[in-house]
């Protein structure tokens, strides 16, 4: 394909980071299969072969077949271009509202759904900074460090999913959110000095929100109930709650009242041993200034 005599390279597998459909995600498979089928029917009704359609929207023939076959999750740009080329009057572009709900892995969607419904969220993380607090570059560095390594596409998909969870800060009314972070995780320069500093600045930004409480657990302190790992408790408007802890109930989410009381006791004890919110923000500021 060429424009004004210049060759135009169509985007294919190598340079178009795609979102593969998880075969175990029944809802996701159903949505993407339906969208793909509609795209194929409209393309054929317009008398376009896959290669011709791909050239018109700027994508390779292989990607067109994968999207239409429900094997690839289309990006918003793809649907917008397809809508224009096929003259769908916005009907294809509107499919993005359904597609965007399933573009992230099911496990991440489940977590994000609970966080979106919660009126109170409490999180202690032992070995890292909570995903709800991470910057894109910090999250990207963590995912790239995994072994066996994730593919570049998977890394970007997981970073996008993690960043999407931050929408809880924009809710109205806003949920009450509290975090306890270990001092050691704040000192680790993940991603390099610049990424590390941007992450600390993000902590200060979020920690100053009126509905967020951020606390730091000093390294030089006694043992506490969070030494086994993550503790997370979410409470909902109807009075129900769900929690999980790496060191209790095999790490599985629980809504059992007795088990929740144990998790709340552990989390409350952790918060009591940590620095106060004011001391914690001051500590992060000192880290940025190189004073600790």
N, C-alpha and C positions, 0 to 999 in steps of 0.2 A: 504494500500500500504506500502511496506517496502523496504529498501535498506540495503543490507548486514545485514539482520536480525533486523534492527532498524525501528520502525514505523515512517512514515512520515505523518504529519498531513497536509491535503490539505487546502488551504486557502478558506474561505467561507465568508458569509455576515459579520460576527462579526469582522474578522481581516483583511479584504481586503477593505480599504476605497474605495468606488465606486462612480461613477458619474452617478446619475440618469438622465434620459432623460426628459427634460421639454416637456410635451405634447403640449404646446402652441408654441413651437419652431419648426415650420414646416420644416425649412431647416435642423435643427439638427436631427429631427426625421427621415427625409428622408435618411440622411447620415448614421446614426447608424443602421437603418433598413436594408439598402443595405449591409453594412458590415456584419451584423449578418447573413443575408441570405446567403451570399457567404461563410461564415465560416461553416454554417450548411451543405450546399451542398458539400463542399470539405470534411468535416468530414464524411458524409454519403458515399461519393464516395470512401473514404479510408476504408470503412467498420468498422468504429469505433462507438461504442455507446457513448452517452454523458458522462457516468461515466468513460469509458475507456479513452476517450480523456481528460477529466478533470484530471484524474490521471497522464496522460502523460505530461500535461503542468503545473501541480502543483496547480490546482484549483478545487474547489468542483463542483459537478454536478449541483447544483442550480445556480451557477454563469454562468456556460456554457449555460444553458437554457436561462438565462436572457440576456446574450450577444447576443445569436443567435436570440432571440425574439425581439431584438431592445429595450429592457427595461433597459439595462445597457451599459454605455459607456466604452469600453475596454481600458485598459491602454496599453502603448507601449510595456511593458514587455509581456503582454498577447499575443499581435499580433506577436511579435518576436518568442515566444515559439511555437505558433500555426503554424507559417510558417515552423519552423524546423520539428515539428512532422508530419505535413501534406506534407512536401516536396514540398512546393509551389514555391520554387526558388526566394523568395523575393517579390512575388506578394501580399501576405497577409501583410507582414511587411510594404509594401509601402502604405497600406491603412491608416497608421498613419498620413500621410500628410493631409488627409481629416478629420480624426477623431480629430486631435488636433485643428482644426479650430472651432469645435463645442463643445469642452469639457467644455467650460465655459458658464454661463448663457447668454442668448441673450442680455439682457440689458448691461452687461459688455462688450460683444463683440462689441456692437454698439458704446459704449464710446471709447473703445480701437481703433476701426477702424477710428473714427474721429481724435483721437490723433495721430494716425500713419500717417495721411494725412496732418495734420496741419503744417504750417511753423512758426506759432506764437501761443503760448499758454499762457494765463494769468489766474491765479487762486488765489482767496482769499477764505479762509475757516475760519469760525468764531469759531466753537466749537471743532475742531480737527485738526490734521496735515493732509495735503492733502495725498490721497492714493498714489500719484506718488512719495511721499517722504518717505513713511513708510517702516520700516524693516518688515520682516516676523513675528517676535515675537510681535512687536507692533500691527500689523494688527490682528494677532491671538488673542491677549488679547482683542481688541475691539470687534471682532466678538463673542468671548466667553461671553462677558458682555451683549449681547443682550437679551431682554425679549419679547416674549417667546424665550427660548434658541434654538440655531441652533444645529443640530446633529453634532457629531464630523466629520462625512464625509462632511457635508455641510461647516463647518468651514474651513477644509483643501482645499476644492475646491475653496472657495472664496479667501482664502489667495493666492493660486496659481494663480488665475485670476488677483488679484491685483498686484502680483509681475510681471506677464507677461507684464503688462502695462509699466513697467519701461524700456522696450526696446526702448522707444523714445530717451533715452539718448545715445543710440548706433547708431542711424541713421546717415547716411551721404548723403547729408549735414544735419547737426543737426538743429532742430527747435530752435527758440528763445523762451525760457521758463522763465516766471517770477512767483514768489509766494509771497504772503503776508500772514504771519501767526500771530495769536494773541499770545502775550507773555504768557498769562495764559495757553494755550495749551502746551507750551514748559516746563512749570514748573510742570505739572501734571505727576507724575511718573507712567504712565500706564505700567502694567506688572511687576512692581518692579524696584528697583534701577538699576540693571544691564541692563535690557531691555531699560529703560529710557536713560541711558548713551549711549548705542549703537545707540539709535535713534538720539540723539544729534550729535553723531559722523557722522551718515549718513547725517544729515542736512549739516554739515560742508563739507563733501565730495562732495555732489551734489552742494552746494552753491558756490564751488570754480571752478566748470566747466565753461569754457569760454562762453558757450551759455546759462547759467542759472543765473538768478538774484533772490536772496532770501532776503526778507525784513521782519522785525518784527514790528508789531504794539504794541507799549507800552501800558500797562494796564492803566497807569496814563496819559491819553490823552483825548481829547474832543470827542464828538460823531462824527461818520463818516458814510458814505453811506452803509457800509457793516454790520451795526449792525443787519440787518434783516437776515443775513445768507450768504451762498455761493454766489460768483460771479465768473463766468467762461466765457471766451471769446476765441474762436479758430478761426484763420484765415488760409485760404487755398491758394495754389499757383495761382488759377484763380481769386483771388480778392474777393471771397465770404467769408462769415464768419457765425458762429453760436455761440450763447451765451445763458446763462441761469442764473437766479438769484432767490434765495428763496424769495426775497422781491419784485419781479416784474413778471408780466405776468403769475401769478399762478405757478411760478417755472418751467414752461415748456420751452424747448429749442425753440429758435426763430432765424430766419434768416432775419426777416424784418429789412430793413435798419434803419428806425426810432427807432425801439426798440433797435437795436444794438448800436446806438449812445448813447442811455441812459445808457446802460450797460457799454460802454467804458468810459463814463463820470464818472460813479460811481467808476469803477475800477481805473481810473486815479486819482481820488480824494483820494481814499484809499491809493494808493501808495505814493501820495504826503505827506500824514500825517504820514506814517510809517518811521521808521529809515532808513537811507541810507543802501545800501548793505554792505558797509564796516563796518558801525556801527552795523549792524545786525549780521554779522559773529563774530564780537568781542563780542557781547552780548551772543551768543551761547557758545563761548569759555569760557566766564566768568561763565556761568551756569555750565559747565563741571568742572571747577576749584572750584566751590562753592563760588565764589566771589560776587554773587549778591543775 
